[in-house]
Amino acid sequence: MLNRFITIHNINKIKYIYMKGVKEIGFIEYRRGNNIFNITNLQVNKEDCSKGNGSILLNYFEKQIKKENDINEIKVCCTDKSKKFYKKNGYISDKLYDNGIDIHFHYHKILKDDRLEP
């Protein structure tokens, strides 16, 4: 089965869709702004969760932005349910945001510049 990624460009967002054959496994959307990238949405189909697909999608996204841009910082605001996923993938907690209704966790990751290493 062929794994591939489809890129969709919108005015404000870019979306990568992860496909296995003809089946959409999940997607990641992000925005670029203020010298950082903000992940606005990352979703994997329920039946495809806990199989490494989210990490595959996130790693593809990170490689693409490293290859195509000078910016090396990624930020994400996530729920309690997904914070373990981001920590597992190298993201560091910035702060907790509680508006009295929802609690969100802010994480970030600085991508290493492989071009600087011998």
C-alpha positions as CSV (number, residue, x, y, z in Angstrom):
1,M,0.0,0.0,0.0
2,L,1.4,3.4,-1.0
3,N,1.8,6.0,1.7
4,R,1.7,9.6,0.5
5,F,1.0,13.1,1.6
6,I,-1.2,15.7,-0.1
7,T,-0.6,19.4,0.4
8,I,-3.5,21.9,0.3
9,H,-2.7,25.6,0.4
10,N,-5.3,28.0,1.6
11,I,-4.9,31.8,2.1
12,N,-4.2,31.5,5.9
13,K,-3.4,27.8,6.4
14,I,-1.5,24.9,4.9
15,K,-2.8,21.3,5.3
16,Y,-1.0,18.0,4.9
17,I,-3.2,15.0,4.4
18,Y,-1.7,11.6,5.2
19,M,-3.0,8.8,2.9
20,K,-2.4,5.1,2.9
21,G,-3.5,3.9,-0.5
22,V,-6.8,5.7,-1.1
23,K,-7.7,6.0,2.6
24,E,-7.2,9.3,4.4
25,I,-5.5,8.5,7.7
26,G,-5.3,12.0,9.1
27,F,-4.2,15.6,8.6
28,I,-2.3,18.5,10.1
29,E,-3.1,22.1,9.5
30,Y,-0.8,25.0,10.4
31,R,-0.2,28.7,10.0
32,R,3.0,30.7,9.7
33,G,3.3,33.9,11.6
34,N,5.6,35.9,13.9
35,N,8.6,33.8,13.0
36,I,7.0,30.6,14.2
37,F,4.7,27.9,12.9
38,N,1.4,27.3,14.8
39,I,-0.2,23.9,14.5
40,T,-3.9,24.7,14.4
41,N,-5.2,21.1,14.0
42,L,-3.9,17.6,13.9
43,Q,-6.3,14.7,13.6
44,V,-6.1,11.0,13.0
45,N,-9.1,8.7,12.3
46,K,-10.2,7.0,15.4
47,E,-9.5,3.5,14.0
48,D,-6.0,4.6,13.0
49,C,-5.0,6.1,16.4
50,S,-2.4,4.6,18.7
51,K,-0.6,3.1,15.7
52,G,2.1,5.8,15.2
53,N,0.2,7.6,12.5
54,G,0.0,10.9,14.3
55,S,3.8,10.8,14.9
56,I,4.4,10.0,11.2
57,L,2.2,13.0,10.2
58,L,3.9,15.3,12.7
59,N,7.4,14.2,11.7
60,Y,6.6,14.8,8.0
61,F,5.3,18.2,8.8
62,E,8.5,19.1,10.8
63,K,10.8,17.8,8.0
64,Q,8.9,19.8,5.4
65,I,9.1,23.1,7.3
66,K,12.8,22.6,8.1
67,K,13.4,21.9,4.4
68,E,11.4,24.9,3.0
69,N,11.9,27.6,5.7
70,D,14.3,29.5,7.9
71,I,11.9,29.4,10.8
72,N,12.6,26.6,13.3
73,E,10.0,27.0,16.1
74,I,6.7,25.3,16.3
75,K,3.9,26.1,18.7
76,V,0.7,24.2,19.5
77,C,-2.2,24.7,21.9
78,C,-3.6,21.3,22.8
79,T,-6.1,19.7,25.2
80,D,-5.2,17.5,28.1
81,K,-6.0,14.4,26.0
82,S,-3.3,15.2,23.4
83,K,-0.5,16.8,25.6
84,K,1.1,13.3,26.2
85,F,1.4,12.9,22.4
86,Y,3.2,16.2,21.9
87,K,5.5,15.5,24.9
88,K,6.4,12.1,23.4
89,N,7.3,13.9,20.1
90,G,9.7,16.3,21.8
91,Y,7.5,19.3,22.5
92,I,8.1,21.3,25.7
93,S,5.3,22.7,27.9
94,D,5.1,26.5,27.8
95,K,2.1,27.3,30.0
96,L,-1.4,26.3,31.0
97,Y,-4.3,28.3,29.9
98,D,-7.6,28.1,31.8
99,N,-10.5,30.4,30.8
100,G,-12.9,28.9,33.3
101,I,-14.5,26.7,30.7
102,D,-11.7,24.9,29.0
103,I,-8.1,24.1,29.9
104,H,-5.5,24.3,27.1
105,F,-1.8,23.5,27.2
106,H,0.7,25.4,25.2
107,Y,3.7,23.5,23.9
108,H,6.6,24.4,21.6
109,K,9.5,22.8,19.9
110,I,12.7,24.2,18.5
111,L,13.8,22.2,15.4
112,K,17.5,21.4,15.3
113,D,19.3,22.7,12.3
114,D,21.0,19.7,10.8
115,R,23.0,21.9,8.5
116,L,25.1,23.2,11.4
117,E,26.3,19.8,12.6
118,P,29.4,18.2,11.2
